[in-house]
């Protein structure tokens, strides 16, 4: 999970976003959850399963099996 939650439930981008994605990969994670509005180079996300959230309320849908 990379992002921060605003007071009204929006999921926002955080500083050093690209660096954090690189660390996710180095640590061996295969899945990442990021803010929907994160403008990021698609090449940086290659090989990762990416889930994008705009609001915290969307987490329930993400966690359903």
Protein Blocks (a to p, Z undefined) as FASTA:
>chain_A
ZZdddfkopacddehklmmmmmmmmnopabdcddfklccdfklmgoiacdddfbfklmmm
mmpZZ
